Amino acid sequence: MHSPADILEGIWTSARGDPTALGRVRLTGEEPQIPSSLPSPARP
């Protein structure tokens, strides 16, 4: 399983984001999430 940081790096790289900006991102909590307008399934 990939970590949230690995997933973000993959998305960031695909979008050709500035690598130095990615280095300033801090993910906190047990399961960091990026806000989305898409619905997500309810968790038990």
Contacts in CASP RR format, 6 or more apart in sequence:
PFRMAT RR
TARGET T0000
AUTHOR 0000-0000-0000
METHOD contacts of the structure
MODEL  1
MHSPADILEGIWTSARGDPTALGRVRLTGEEPQIPSSLPSPARP
4 27 0 8 1.000
4 31 0 8 1.000
4 32 0 8 1.000
5 27 0 8 1.000
8 22 0 8 1.000
8 25 0 8 1.000
8 27 0 8 1.000
8 34 0 8 1.000
9 22 0 8 1.000
12 19 0 8 1.000
12 22 0 8 1.000
END
